[in-house]
Amino acid sequence: MQADVLIIQDLSCVGQVSMSVALPLLAAANLRPDVLPTALLSTHTGGFGENTYLDLSSEMSHILQHWQKLQLRFSAVYLGYLGARPLDVILSSLSVLKTPETLFLVDPVMADHGKLYRGFDMNYVAQMRKLVHHATIATPNLTEAQLLLDEALTTSPLAIAEARQLLVRFATKFKLETAILTGIDCGDKIAVIGYEMGKTWILTRPKLAGNYFGTGDLFASAFLAGIMKGKAVKAAADLAMEFIFQAIKLTPTPRDQRFGVDYARALPYLLEKL
């Protein structure tokens, strides 16, 4: 039984991140998204204090068993914020989730700005390395790539040449044909560097004021929409960058940045360009 795009992420009840971004965006792109929630959080983990966390790994196993009976197959699987036990479930269920034809997009959400998110440790990083080995495309930020490579973490801006070399090491280590390094701080610009079949490219946008939560989720979701609509990797990444740029520009200020970007205002632009 053929389905379309499967989203495997947490659901944060407050804050425009993870499933609450990916599901409406991919649905608006007419990609018929299905979901496998990994956890239920009262808020995302950035700045709201001690959020609640309900692990859904046990239910995930039951869901996957049912899907296996249905012989469900997905054109694409998009993995974001998972959690320790959900990640273990996924690693033990890869034969259910993917075939050689499945686009397996891994956004290894676990860290930023030189440190792990609350609730993650180096054991999680080790398990994430196993998952990235199965990716068709991986989209880490700088900190996540450094963690997965077991390299020193940096908090200051990295020169483009250094970031490019980091991405090449990352793609080589995990034997990836395609990888994208996201959210690179270049002073007055934000860059994304892509790796495709041994070659690299760079895209930039002017840096706008603010540090909104969820922009990485927006990028991966819009990027996947572009890929599924037939765009080349670089074109899909460029569209995702411009979508976020427009969304931030259109977000009313002042705004509590914990609640993320008001991306709905830029959604007509994205859908027009897909």
Secondary structure as UniProt FT lines:
FT   STRAND          5..12
FT   HELIX           19..28
FT   TURN            29..30
FT   STRAND          33..41
FT   STRAND          53..55
FT   HELIX           57..70
FT   STRAND          76..79
FT   HELIX           84..91
FT   TURN            92..93
FT   HELIX           94..97
FT   TURN            100..101
FT   STRAND          103..106
FT   STRAND          111..112
FT   TURN            113..114
FT   STRAND          115..116
FT   TURN            118..119
FT   HELIX           122..132
FT   TURN            133..134
FT   STRAND          137..138
FT   HELIX           142..148
FT   TURN            149..150
FT   HELIX           160..173
FT   TURN            174..175
FT   STRAND          178..185
FT   STRAND          189..196
FT   TURN            197..198
FT   STRAND          199..206
FT   TURN            213..214
FT   HELIX           215..228
FT   TURN            229..230
FT   HELIX           233..250
FT   HELIX           257..259
FT   HELIX           263..266
FT   HELIX           267..273
//
